[in-house]
Amino acid sequence: MAAQAQQGRDPGRETASLLRLGPPWVRGVLAGVLLAGSLPPWGFWPLAFAGMALWVELLAGAGFWQRAGRSALVSVSWLGPATVWMIDLTLVGWPVAVIGFAAMHAAAGALVPPDNRRRTAFCAALVLAELLRWSWPFGGVPLATMAMGQVSSPLGFTARIGGPLLLTALTAVGGVTLAAILSGSLRPAAVGAAVLVAAGLAGTAAPGAGPVTDGDGARITVAAVQGGGPQNTRADICEQRAVFERHLNTTAEQVSVPVDLVLWPEDVVHPSPDSAVTPARCEQPLLTDREARTRLSDLARELDTVLLAGFFERSPDGQANLNYSLVYLPDGTEGDRYDKVQRVPFGEYVPLRSTAERFSEELPARDLRAGPSDEPATVDTPLGPLAVSISWEIFFDHRARSGVGDGEGLVVLNPTNGSSYWLTVVQSQQIASSRLRAIETDRWVVQASPTGFSAVIDPDGNVIERTGVSESRVIQTTVELRHGDTLAVRLGAWPVALASVLTLSLALGLGRVFKRSQRPSG
């Protein structure tokens, strides 16, 4: 009887020595570093399975607070390197954010039972912790996610079924399976392998979208414009004209006609009011609103194209900023407009402003006013509805679903601006997120950035072409207009989230039942 109870508790004694070499804190750091290494810009996706295997075995036989502490250590070692670019924006905010994320993973690790239930519970708890991190607080921060790394793996197509949450769950399953293989636990290893194979096959066979029409009507020529210029810069009123001129000149010099759609990046049309006075320190006169709109209208007319240009300006009441993409029609008139909905906390708006301003002098003076979240994330054009995810929004699967599912967008456009960032960590992760959105929605994704990276990505997540940092370049290619919804677009994150809640509840509930069954009768 005692032997059976010991077998049920499974404190991890069967774990292979390879996963138990060194003290727990060393293995915790190594697990986090491996997880970070699986992500862009490093991007060797198999490392995620090794990191997950180390993590789940760190929980074996450990007490409640040990499981919490070890999980927090893994999280810090994972998200610290993968979000190191934050140092350049806010030296205080980076460790605060990493500690906050670690607290979520610590709670998940503490919930995982230390016995043989840990394998199933770990996968479910990680999914729920990541869903929380991607959603709260301040709208969530879906950066440095496991799904980003796995977009290049054989499991990538499963995002068409369950989005990034399913990819996260399968990454954990892969880690649990590897740990079971190394420990000689054949039954859980076989179950895990079967789940991975079945999911991979289902992803490739899952229903998706199709071309809007047969023949040439389903394809358009798109030009993503990158004006170039220095990286790691800050917004400066005296540079607004130079940024605008670079994109105007690059478009005029490198875009070949005929072209159906020209995409400009976010925030490269940053005009001043017509009555504004040019500061003495500026070498060129300010770019005024009237001049910017006139020149964009002329450009669209000259190219005989649909032009989508990224504007950033103060609201008419002067109380907020506006960030939107505006359509210029082939006849030069202004068309539909999409205002950014998902704002960057502390970058575009400041939660807890009175407190935050004590720690940083680079916070925006005015908050960005979000667009209506209940409207589809699309712009109407002569080419049909086009889904738009401005910059940060491409990290959120629900924004792409809004454009493709609700708005029936035929292609996903991602005008972005990463020119302020240090290193290329964010830009690389954004390309990975655009690849995820392409697979999830079964759409082409076109990304345009002023200083890099700009890219065109096909519905299978393949990067057809990508620019380098700071170069002045146009990516002009043919893309297919597609309609129809994948399961990920139709169902969203709820099926995977609910399955995780149920799985974790069953694992914890079965543990209580097992403990009661071991109590002596009478």
C-alpha positions, 0 to 999 in steps of 0.5 A: 500500500505504501508503495502504491501511495509513493507511486501515486505521489511520484516525487520525480525520483524516476527523472533522468539524471540529465534533467537533475544535474546541478542545483535547482537554481542552475537548472531554473536559469538554464531552462529560462535561457533555453526558452529565450533562445527559442525566440526571435531574434535567436530563434532555434525553436527546439530549445523550447522543448528542452527548456520546458522539460527542465521546468516541469521536472523542477516542480517534481517533489517540490513544495508549494513555495519551491515550485513558485520560486523555481517557476519565477526564476525560469520566467525571469531567465526567459523574459529578461533576455527576450525583453532586454530592449526595454532598457533603452525606453525605461530602465525602471519599467523593464525589471518591473515588467519582468517581475510582474510576468514572473509572478504570473508564472510563479502562481502557475508553477505553484498550482502544479502538483509535484506528483505524476499529475504535474505533466498534465497540470503544467501544460494547462497552468502555463497556458492560463498564465500566458493568457493572463499575461497577454491580457492584463494589466493595461491590455496585456503584453504578448511579447516573447511568447512561445508561439513566436518561436514555434511558428517555424516548427512543424507545429506552426500550422496548428495556429490555424486551429487554436491560435497562439494559445494552442501553440503554447500548449503544444510547446509545453506538451513537447517539453513534458514529452521530452522529460518523460522520454529522458526519464524512461516513462514510456506511457506519458511519452507515448501519449505526448508524442501522439498528441503532438503528431495528431495536432500537427496533422490536424493543423495541416488539414484544417479548413482555411481561406481561399481566393476571392475569385478565379484568375487574375481578379484574386491577385493584386500588386502591393508595394510596402515602402520603407523610407529608411533612416537612422534607427534608435531615434526619438520623435522630434518635430524638426525631423517630421518633414525629413521622414515624410520626404524620405517615404515620398521620394522612395515611393516615387523612385522605387515603386513601379506602375502599375501598382494596386496598393501602396502601404506606408508605415505608421506615423510617417505622416506627422504634420503640424497645424497649418498655423504652426510656427517653425522653431528656430532650431529646425533647419527646414520648415515644418510639414503642415497638414495641408501640404502633407495631404496635398502631396499624398493626394498627388502621389495616389493620383500619379500612381493611379493606386490605393495609398494607405498612409500612416498619420499621427497628429493631435486631436481637434480638441487638443486633448489627445493624440491620434494614430490612424491609417488613411486611404487615398483613392486613385483619383486623389481623394481621401477615403476610409480611415482606421484608428488604432485601438490597441494602445501601447501602455506607457508608450502611447498612453500612461496608466497611473500617470501621476505615479509613472511620471515620477520615474520617467521623463520620456512619457507622452505628454498626451494619451493616444485616443483609441479608435472604436473597438466595436468596429471591424479593423478594416478599411474599405477600398476599391480592392475590397475590405483590407484588414489593418493592424497598426504596429503593436496590434499585430501582437494581438490575435484578436485584432487580426480576427476583428479585421478578417472575421468581422470585417472580412478583410482580404489581406492583413496590413501592418503599418508599423514604426520601430525606429525608436527601438534599440537592437532588433529584438522587437522587430524580429519578434514582430516579424514572427507575430506577423507570420503567426497572424498569416497562418491563423487567418490564412491571409497574406500579411504586408508589413511596412516600417520606416526603418525596418523590418518591412516584409511580405508574408504568405498564408503559410507563414513564409517570409517572401521578402524582408528589408534590412534595418535603415535601408531605403527600399520598396518591397513590391510583389503580387499577393492573393486576396483571400476570404473565408475563416479558419477555426482560429478566426471563428472560435478565438482563444476560448476553446483552448482557454476553457480546455486548460481550465477544465484540465487543470481542475481535473488534475487538482480534483483527481489529486484530492480524490486520490488522497482520500482513497489512501486514507485508512478506513475506520 
